Amino acid sequence: MDFVSYEQDQHIVTLTLNRPQERNAIGSHEACDEIAQAAERAGADPTVHAVILTGAGSAFCAGGNLKKLLDRSGFARGPGPAATRDNYRRGVQRVARSLWNIEGPTIAAVNGPAIGLGCDLTCMCDIRIAAQTANFAESFLKVGLVPGDGGAWFLPRVVGVSKAAEMTFTGDILNASDALACGLVSKVVPKDELMPEARALATRIAANPRIALRLCKRLLRESQHARLEDLLELSAAYQALVQETEDHAEAVTALIEKRPPAFTGR
């Protein structure tokens, strides 16, 4: 892959946006395809228990490539409105679906600016941690655009409707401390500690039983729109499933025997 590097270390995959000379701006269908394919590959692999998304160089992702937008050479702007709409559907919206649909937990390790589309990419992940050098902006209005990547759906679920509206209507830049204060990220660390911190978090997550871990993520997702009674019913069904797994029996046995569990994913 050219735009995205895919690295797996045991049960953890790291996806790195790898166009540092362009601040990892996304400007082509090929780039969108690579991100989507990498996410789909990680999501389909039963040996992958956690995924880290980060950027190479000084930026996480500077958003869309504005030069390509103007000259109509990128993924976004077509020869007319219908073509532009289709470009979004098969470009950044495919990226949104692919990242969001990864069954295992995902972590955005935000190493630098995450602007526009870049900000929304972080919100497509379950957990966000940031380097002190990171900043964030839902800046589409600053260039006369709307968040065509689904940001109007993702951002309010992360920071709440009021803060999402403020970020969207102003395009203001939030530094790492601001992002921590509003819940956009859960932790801020020095830049040289970002990836070790992300890997340590991913390792703690990946140490848990795979089937139960993925179903916990599914319950959290469903809880965002389900009625309580519906979620209770789904929780009971999932509980019935995981109690039949070998990993559940191993977890209880290991706890009783006061030893580390040896999970098999079954």
C-alpha positions as CSV (number, residue, x, y, z in Angstrom):
1,M,0.0,0.0,0.0
2,D,1.1,3.6,-0.7
3,F,-1.1,5.8,1.4
4,V,-1.7,3.5,4.3
5,S,0.8,1.2,6.0
6,Y,-0.6,-2.0,7.6
7,E,1.5,-3.5,10.4
8,Q,0.4,-6.4,12.7
9,D,2.1,-7.3,15.9
10,Q,0.4,-10.3,17.5
11,H,-3.2,-9.3,18.0
12,I,-2.7,-5.5,17.3
13,V,-2.8,-3.8,13.9
14,T,-1.5,-0.3,13.4
15,L,-2.8,1.6,10.4
16,T,-0.6,4.6,9.5
17,L,-1.6,7.3,7.1
18,N,1.7,7.6,5.3
19,R,1.8,10.7,3.2
20,P,3.7,13.0,5.6
21,Q,4.9,15.4,2.8
22,E,1.2,16.3,2.3
23,R,0.3,16.2,6.0
24,N,-1.6,13.0,5.3
25,A,-4.4,15.0,3.4
26,I,-6.8,12.7,1.6
27,G,-7.3,13.7,-2.0
28,S,-8.0,10.7,-4.2
29,H,-10.2,7.7,-4.5
30,E,-7.1,5.6,-4.3
31,A,-6.3,6.9,-0.8
32,C,-9.9,6.4,0.3
33,D,-9.8,2.8,-1.1
34,E,-6.6,2.1,0.7
35,I,-8.0,3.2,4.1
36,A,-11.2,1.3,3.5
37,Q,-9.4,-1.8,2.4
38,A,-7.1,-1.7,5.3
39,A,-9.9,-1.3,7.8
40,E,-11.9,-4.1,6.1
41,R,-8.9,-6.4,6.2
42,A,-8.4,-5.7,9.9
43,G,-12.1,-6.1,10.7
44,A,-12.3,-9.5,8.8
45,D,-9.2,-11.0,10.5
46,P,-10.2,-13.0,13.7
47,T,-6.7,-12.7,15.0
48,V,-6.9,-8.9,15.2
49,H,-8.2,-7.8,18.6
50,A,-7.5,-4.1,18.4
51,V,-6.6,-1.5,15.8
52,I,-4.6,1.7,16.1
53,L,-5.0,4.5,13.5
54,T,-2.3,7.2,13.4
55,G,-0.4,9.5,11.0
56,A,3.2,9.6,9.8
57,G,5.2,12.8,10.3
58,S,3.9,15.9,12.0
59,A,0.2,15.6,11.2
60,F,-2.5,13.1,11.9
61,C,-4.5,14.2,8.8
62,A,-4.9,17.7,7.5
63,G,-8.3,16.8,6.0
64,G,-9.1,16.7,2.3
65,N,-6.7,17.9,-0.4
66,L,-8.1,21.4,-1.2
67,K,-5.9,21.9,-4.2
68,K,-7.4,18.8,-5.8
69,L,-10.8,20.0,-4.8
70,L,-10.4,23.2,-6.7
71,D,-9.0,21.7,-9.9
72,R,-11.4,18.7,-9.7
73,S,-8.6,16.2,-9.8
74,G,-9.4,14.5,-6.5
75,F,-12.1,12.3,-5.1
76,A,-14.5,15.0,-3.9
77,R,-15.6,17.3,-6.7
78,G,-17.0,15.9,-9.9
79,P,-18.1,17.5,-13.2
80,G,-21.5,18.2,-11.7
81,P,-23.5,17.9,-8.5
82,A,-24.6,14.3,-9.2
83,A,-21.0,13.2,-9.8
84,T,-19.8,15.0,-6.7
85,R,-22.4,13.2,-4.6
86,D,-21.4,9.9,-6.0
87,N,-17.7,10.7,-5.3
88,Y,-18.5,11.2,-1.7
89,R,-20.5,8.0,-1.5
90,R,-17.8,5.8,-2.9
91,G,-14.9,7.9,-1.4
92,V,-14.8,9.3,2.2
93,Q,-18.2,7.7,3.1
94,R,-16.8,4.3,2.3
95,V,-13.9,5.2,4.7
96,A,-16.4,6.1,7.4
97,R,-18.4,2.9,7.1
98,S,-15.2,0.7,7.0
99,L,-13.6,2.3,10.1
100,W,-16.9,2.3,12.0
101,N,-17.7,-1.3,11.1
102,I,-14.5,-2.8,12.4
103,E,-15.7,-5.3,15.0
104,G,-12.8,-5.0,17.4
105,P,-11.9,-1.9,19.4
106,T,-10.2,1.0,17.5
107,I,-7.9,3.7,18.9
108,A,-7.0,6.9,17.2
109,A,-3.4,7.9,18.2
110,V,-3.5,11.6,17.2
111,N,0.1,12.7,16.7
112,G,-0.6,16.2,15.3
113,P,-3.3,18.3,13.6
114,A,-6.5,16.5,12.8
115,I,-8.4,19.0,10.7
116,G,-11.8,18.6,9.0
117,L,-11.9,15.1,7.6
118,G,-9.0,14.4,9.9
119,C,-11.0,15.3,13.0
120,D,-13.8,13.1,11.8
121,L,-11.5,10.2,11.2
122,T,-10.6,10.3,14.9
123,C,-14.3,10.2,15.8
124,M,-14.8,7.1,13.7
125,C,-12.6,5.3,16.2
126,D,-13.8,4.1,19.6
127,I,-11.0,5.7,21.7
128,R,-8.9,8.8,21.0
129,I,-5.6,9.7,22.7
130,A,-3.6,12.7,21.7
131,A,0.0,14.0,21.7
132,Q,0.5,17.4,23.2
133,T,1.2,18.6,19.6
134,A,-2.3,17.5,18.4
135,N,-5.1,19.9,17.5
136,F,-8.5,19.5,16.1
137,A,-11.0,21.5,14.0
138,E,-14.4,20.7,12.4
139,S,-13.4,23.3,9.9
140,F,-15.6,22.6,6.8
141,L,-17.4,26.0,7.0
142,K,-14.1,27.8,6.9
143,V,-13.8,26.6,3.3
144,G,-17.5,26.9,2.4
145,L,-18.2,23.2,2.8
146,V,-20.3,20.9,5.0
147,P,-19.0,17.7,6.6
148,G,-19.6,15.3,3.7
149,D,-17.9,12.4,5.5
150,G,-20.5,11.9,8.2
151,G,-19.0,14.2,10.7
152,A,-22.4,15.6,11.7
153,W,-23.2,12.1,12.9
154,F,-19.9,11.1,14.5
155,L,-18.9,14.3,16.3
156,P,-22.1,14.8,18.5
157,R,-21.8,11.3,19.7
158,V,-18.3,12.0,20.9
159,V,-18.6,15.6,22.4
160,G,-22.3,16.1,22.7
161,V,-24.6,18.2,20.5
162,S,-23.8,21.6,22.0
163,K,-20.0,21.2,21.6
164,A,-20.4,19.7,18.2
165,A,-22.5,22.6,17.1
166,E,-19.9,25.1,18.4
167,M,-17.1,23.3,16.7
168,T,-19.0,23.0,13.4
169,F,-20.4,26.6,13.3
170,T,-17.1,28.3,14.2
171,G,-14.5,26.0,12.8
172,D,-12.3,26.9,15.8
173,I,-9.2,25.0,16.5
174,L,-9.0,23.0,19.7
175,N,-5.6,22.3,21.2
176,A,-5.0,19.0,23.0
177,S,-6.0,20.4,26.3
178,D,-9.2,21.7,24.9
179,A,-9.9,18.4,23.3
180,L,-9.4,16.6,26.7
181,A,-11.6,19.1,28.5
182,C,-14.6,18.4,26.1
183,G,-14.1,14.7,25.9
184,L,-12.9,14.6,22.4
185,V,-9.9,12.7,23.6
186,S,-9.5,10.6,26.8
187,K,-5.8,11.2,27.4
188,V,-3.0,13.6,26.4
189,V,0.6,12.6,26.5
190,P,4.0,13.9,25.3
191,K,4.5,13.2,21.6
192,D,7.3,10.7,22.1
193,E,5.0,8.7,24.4
194,L,2.0,8.6,22.1
195,M,2.6,5.4,20.3
196,P,3.9,3.5,23.3
197,E,0.8,4.7,25.2
198,A,-1.5,3.6,22.3
199,R,0.2,0.2,22.1
200,A,0.0,-0.3,25.8
201,L,-3.7,0.5,25.7
202,A,-4.3,-1.8,22.7
203,T,-2.4,-4.6,24.5
204,R,-4.6,-4.3,27.6
205,I,-7.7,-4.4,25.4
206,A,-6.4,-7.3,23.2
207,A,-5.6,-9.4,26.3
208,N,-9.4,-9.9,26.8
209,P,-11.5,-12.7,25.3
210,R,-12.1,-11.9,21.7
211,I,-15.7,-12.9,21.3
212,A,-16.8,-11.1,24.5
213,L,-14.7,-8.1,23.6
214,R,-16.4,-7.7,20.2
215,L,-19.9,-8.1,21.7
216,C,-19.1,-5.5,24.4
217,K,-18.3,-3.1,21.6
218,R,-21.5,-4.0,19.8
219,L,-23.6,-3.4,23.0
220,L,-22.0,0.1,23.4
221,R,-22.8,0.9,19.8
222,E,-26.4,-0.3,20.1
223,S,-26.9,1.6,23.4
224,Q,-26.5,4.9,21.5
225,H,-29.9,4.5,19.8
226,A,-31.7,1.5,21.3
227,R,-34.5,1.7,23.9
228,L,-33.5,0.3,27.3
229,E,-35.8,-2.7,27.0
230,D,-34.3,-3.6,23.6
231,L,-30.8,-3.2,24.9
232,L,-31.5,-5.4,27.9
233,E,-32.9,-8.1,25.6
234,L,-29.8,-7.9,23.4
235,S,-27.5,-8.0,26.5
236,A,-29.2,-11.1,27.7
237,A,-28.8,-12.8,24.3
238,Y,-25.1,-11.8,24.1
239,Q,-24.6,-13.0,27.7
240,A,-26.1,-16.4,26.8
241,L,-23.7,-16.7,23.9
242,V,-20.5,-15.8,25.7
243,Q,-21.3,-18.0,28.7
244,E,-21.0,-21.0,26.2
245,T,-17.5,-20.0,25.1
246,E,-14.3,-21.7,26.2
247,D,-12.7,-18.4,27.0
248,H,-15.4,-17.6,29.6
249,A,-14.7,-20.9,31.3
250,E,-11.0,-20.3,31.1
251,A,-11.4,-16.8,32.5
252,V,-13.3,-18.0,35.6
253,T,-11.0,-20.9,36.1
254,A,-7.9,-18.8,35.9
255,L,-9.4,-16.3,38.4
256,I,-10.2,-19.1,40.9
257,E,-6.8,-20.6,40.4
258,K,-5.1,-17.2,40.6
259,R,-3.1,-17.6,37.4
260,P,-3.1,-15.7,34.1
261,P,-5.7,-16.9,31.6
262,A,-4.8,-18.5,28.3
263,F,-7.5,-17.5,25.9
264,T,-8.0,-19.2,22.5
265,G,-10.7,-17.1,21.0
266,R,-13.2,-19.9,21.2
